[in-house]
Amino acid sequence: MTKKVVKPNLQPTKSIAGLWAAFCIRYPNEESSGIFTRSQFFLNSKVACPECATENRLFNFEQRFIQCRNCKRKIWLLAGTFFNRVRRFRPWLAAIWFIEAGVMITASEFARLLKVATSTALMIFKKLSMVIESRMEKKSEKIPSAHFSNTFYRRSRETPAGRHPREEETAAVARVGVNPRARMQLVRDNRANELAVTEKERKLVNSLIGKAEKLLLSLVSDNPISYDRLCKQANLPINEYSAALTNLELFDFVRRLSGDQFVLGDSPYASPVKGSPSRKLIERRNRIASRFIDFVRANYRGISRKYLQNYVALFWAYVDKKTWAQDSLMSACICYREIRDDDVISYVTPLDVVAPRILGAKKKAG
Ligand SMILES: [Zn+2]
């Protein structure tokens, strides 16, 4: 049997005070923090000099560049990297430390410990959450942001003047040109879909769906289409058209909005179609949403819609300790590009939030 190499546990306790004490032993001051960060980049940088191709590099731990011993060329270590323009490394290392340990710390408490402004603390966590999000692509779920709207209690510059922060959802939807009512309806339909429909009922209803109905279904989408326009596009005799439309509406295959506009419904009678969410998926989405909502309520009370995606990413890093174990976030940062403050300030969560599927996994009993 081979023995596994066990790394020394540098994070012996899971409390903020314990973690902070351990952090202060490992990174007692700004100098040690800077040296650690730069040495990480030195170890990860290309070995050969870009000028003369020799492998004779010199790294002075107090400076921010590598120098070639042969041609004396200086290579800036942090140019274009995540840590470019960072003046104080210690707060960054501390934020990474807390996230990797899976211990929640609020921006104000973090600001107090590290002696930085709360706005600086918020910026650090947002930038880190963007790095975390970049690792999400595989096995992720897209969830309409409206699912999370009861966590939107904080204003942002996206909040319409004089309105509740929740109104950001409507504004975001309107901006991309989707009818907000249609969007909300689709979200609600996700839940309606959970209603049990027997296979017999499904078959019966689907036997009523003929050629004309199928034609109309191919023309209706999530974007509202008017009665007249649909009629024109379908090019069916008017009585056939209106009968088919009524049939579809009756069983929620399409949904009528105000102003005689139509969108796709999410009929419980629909046979599982490619692209439509399965019940399993809907249940998983709902589990993700409700766990996230609990996380926000316990730790932040409320968030803004604008930064929803960032908080979902942070939630993932705090919860999924298999992926976000010790050293994982630091490694991810080293491989990432520079994020400017403006990138954070101008960021707006898209209509569909990305969340790793693991967050919606069924909890094992016990
Ligand atoms: Zn050289």
Boltz pocket constraint, residues with backbone or C-beta under 6 A from the ligand:
constraints:
  - pocket:
      binder: B
      contacts: [[A, 49], [A, 50], [A, 51], [A, 52], [A, 53], [A, 54], [A, 68], [A, 69], [A, 70], [A, 71], [A, 72], [A, 73]]
      max_distance: 6.0
